[in-house]
């Protein structure tokens, strides 16, 4: 019986993921092209504001030697965009799937997992474009792909956990959508995506360093830049921290979801 449920769950996950992908680009002229144009447009805007107007200059890649602000920005922007969009989409997954929740018996978690899964595919498409850009600029990043994929797996688990919590709570507290928008914006500027972490370290504030050190997205962004931009291995401490954060987020998300899910049909 458990084997049948596992197979059925896998098939449901893929069907829901495909539905998410088709719905995301339905009736658009460019279709999946938007998954490439959106980060490129954001990169151009941020590059103009932070590189040319504010004159923010990150250090060259060490030891890669690459020194291109737009590429440095993309290495941090893509994982952040995945986090921001996936958590926001997951938050509306249960409410958006109300008809299924009310009429069909299935694992409700699949709605959140499929939302995240669809965005993982989009994220990998964007990362593929970034890899091509890195190779064009002479960064031989291919040898580092296994490490980058490991970071993607850890980030996906971290995002899925948060998505489970947000998706469950949003059924009961619809104001959460607006609150999360504010929180995500604050979290973005508290993460060194558009500015180098060096600017924070130069302030010589122990409290600020501690807060940034605890921020999981700071670790994910910096680790991804270490691998793709600098071509160096993140520290074992960083990997240990990210593993603990990802596992804790995922397990906590499952626990919260299981506590709230029995009454989803009634609340919806």
C-alpha positions in Angstrom: 0.0 0.0 0.0 2.8 2.4 0.9 4.5 1.6 -2.5 1.3 2.5 -4.4 0.9 5.7 -2.4 4.5 6.7 -3.1 4.1 6.0 -6.9 0.8 7.9 -6.9 2.3 10.8 -5.0 5.2 11.0 -7.5 2.9 11.1 -10.4 0.7 13.7 -8.8 3.8 15.8 -8.0 4.9 15.8 -11.7 1.4 16.5 -13.0 1.0 19.4 -10.6 4.5 20.7 -11.4 3.7 20.6 -15.2 0.4 22.4 -14.5 2.3 25.1 -12.6 4.8 25.5 -15.4 2.1 25.8 -18.1 0.0 28.2 -16.0 2.9 30.4 -15.3 3.5 31.2 -19.0 0.1 30.6 -20.3 -1.0 33.0 -23.1 2.3 34.9 -23.1 4.1 35.6 -26.3 7.6 34.7 -25.0 6.6 31.7 -22.8 9.7 30.4 -21.0 11.7 33.3 -22.4 10.4 35.3 -19.5 12.4 33.1 -17.2 15.5 34.5 -18.9 14.4 38.1 -19.5 13.2 38.8 -16.0 16.6 38.3 -14.3 18.4 40.0 -17.2 16.2 43.1 -16.9 16.7 43.1 -13.1 20.4 42.8 -13.6 20.6 45.7 -16.0 18.6 48.0 -13.6 20.7 47.0 -10.5 23.9 47.3 -12.5 23.1 50.8 -13.6 22.0 51.9 -10.1 24.7 50.2 -7.9 27.6 50.0 -10.3 27.3 53.3 -12.3 25.4 55.6 -10.0 26.4 54.5 -6.5 29.9 53.2 -7.7 29.8 50.0 -5.7 32.7 47.8 -6.8 33.0 44.2 -5.5 36.4 42.6 -5.3 37.6 40.6 -8.3 37.1 36.9 -8.2 39.7 35.1 -6.0 41.3 33.1 -7.5 39.3 33.3 -10.8 40.3 37.0 -11.4 37.0 37.8 -13.1 35.9 41.4 -12.5 32.5 42.0 -14.1 29.8 43.6 -11.8 26.9 42.2 -13.9 28.1 38.7 -13.6 28.9 39.0 -9.9 25.4 40.4 -9.4 23.8 37.5 -11.3 25.6 34.9 -9.1 23.8 36.3 -6.1 20.6 37.6 -7.7 19.5 34.2 -9.2 19.4 32.3 -5.9 17.7 35.2 -4.2 15.0 35.5 -6.9 14.4 31.8 -6.6 13.9 32.1 -2.9 11.7 35.2 -3.1 9.4 33.9 -5.9 9.2 30.3 -4.6 8.2 31.4 -1.1 5.7 33.9 -2.4 4.2 31.3 -4.8 4.1 28.6 -2.2 2.2 30.8 0.1 -0.7 30.9 -2.3 -0.5 27.2 -3.3 -3.1 25.8 -0.9 -5.6 28.7 -1.4 -5.1 28.5 -5.1 -5.8 24.8 -5.1 -8.9 25.1 -3.0 -11.0 23.1 -5.5 -8.6 20.2 -5.3 -8.4 20.4 -1.5 -12.1 20.3 -1.1 -12.9 17.5 -3.5 -10.0 15.2 -3.8 -8.1 13.2 -1.1 -4.3 13.6 -1.6 -1.2 14.8 0.2 -1.8 18.6 0.5 2.0 19.1 0.7 2.2 18.2 -3.0 0.6 21.6 -3.9 3.6 23.4 -2.2 6.1 21.0 -3.5 4.9 21.3 -7.1 5.0 25.1 -6.8 8.6 25.0 -5.6 9.4 22.2 -8.2 8.3 24.4 -11.1 10.5 27.2 -9.9 13.4 24.9 -9.5 13.2 24.1 -13.2 13.0 27.8 -14.0 16.0 28.4 -11.6 18.0 25.8 -13.4 17.3 27.4 -16.8 18.5 30.7 -15.5 21.6 29.1 -14.0 22.3 27.5 -17.4 22.4 30.9 -18.9 24.7 32.2 -16.2 27.1 29.3 -16.8 27.3 30.3 -20.5 28.0 33.9 -19.5 30.7 32.7 -17.0 32.4 30.6 -19.7 32.3 33.5 -22.2 34.2 35.6 -19.6 36.7 32.8 -19.1 35.5 31.4 -15.9 36.0 27.6 -16.2 33.1 26.8 -14.0 32.2 23.3 -15.3 34.3 21.5 -12.7 32.3 23.3 -9.9 28.9 22.3 -11.2 28.5 19.4 -8.6 29.1 21.8 -5.8 26.7 24.4 -7.3 24.0 21.7 -7.7 24.5 20.7 -4.0 23.8 24.3 -3.0 20.7 24.3 -5.2 19.4 21.2 -3.4 20.1 22.7 0.0 18.4 26.0 -1.0 15.4 24.1 -2.4 14.9 22.3 0.9 15.2 25.5 2.8 12.7 27.2 0.5 10.3 24.3 0.6 10.2 24.4 4.4 9.4 28.1 4.5 6.8 27.5 1.7 5.1 24.8 3.8 4.8 27.2 6.7 3.6 30.1 4.7 1.2 28.0 2.6 -0.4 26.5 5.7 -0.7 29.8 7.7 -2.0 31.7 4.7 -5.2 29.5 4.7 -6.0 31.0 8.1 -4.4 34.4 8.0 -4.8 36.0 4.6 -3.0 39.2 5.7 0.2 37.1 5.6 0.6 37.8 1.9 1.0 41.5 2.5 3.2 41.0 5.6 5.5 38.6 3.7 5.9 41.1 0.9 7.3 43.6 3.4 9.4 41.0 5.2 10.9 39.8 1.9 11.8 43.3 0.9 13.6 43.9 4.2 15.3 40.5 3.9 16.5 41.4 0.4 18.4 44.5 1.6 19.7 42.6 4.6 21.3 40.2 2.3 24.5 41.1 0.3 22.9 40.6 -3.1 23.5 44.0 -4.7 26.4 45.0 -2.5 29.5 43.0 -1.3 29.6 41.7 2.2 32.9 43.6 2.5 30.9 46.8 3.0 29.3 45.3 6.1 32.5 43.9 7.5 34.2 47.3 7.1 31.8 48.8 9.6 33.5 46.8 12.4 30.2 46.1 14.1 30.2 42.8 16.0 26.4 42.9 16.2 26.0 43.6 12.5 28.4 40.8 11.6 26.5 38.4 13.9 23.2 39.2 12.3 24.5 38.8 8.8 26.2 35.6 9.8 22.9 34.1 11.0 21.1 35.1 7.8 20.8 31.9 5.8 20.4 33.8 2.5 23.7 35.6 3.2 25.4 32.2 3.4 23.6 30.8 0.3 24.4 33.9 -1.8 28.1 34.0 -0.6 28.5 30.3 -1.1 27.1 30.5 -4.7 29.5 33.3 -5.5 32.4 31.4 -4.0 31.7 28.5 -6.4 30.6 30.3 -9.6 32.4 33.6 -9.4 35.5 33.0 -7.4 35.9 29.3 -8.3 36.7 28.2 -4.8 35.2 25.9 -2.3 33.0 27.4 0.5 34.2 26.5 4.0 33.1 23.4 5.8 31.5 25.6 8.4 29.4 27.2 5.7 28.3 23.8 4.3 27.5 22.5 7.8 25.5 25.6 8.6 23.5 25.4 5.3 22.8 21.7 5.8 21.5 22.3 9.3 19.4 25.3 8.2 18.0 23.4 5.2 17.1 20.3 7.1 15.6 22.3 10.0 13.5 24.4 7.7 12.2 21.4 5.8 11.4 19.4 8.9 9.8 22.3 10.7 7.7 23.1 7.6 6.4 19.5 7.5 5.5 19.7 11.2 3.7 23.0 10.9 1.9 21.9 7.8 0.7 18.6 9.4 -0.7 20.5 12.3 -2.8 22.9 10.2 -3.7 20.8 7.1 -6.6 18.7 8.7 -8.8 21.8 8.7 -7.9 23.2 5.3 -11.1 22.1 3.6 -13.2 23.7 6.3 -11.3 27.0 6.2 -11.3 27.3 2.4 
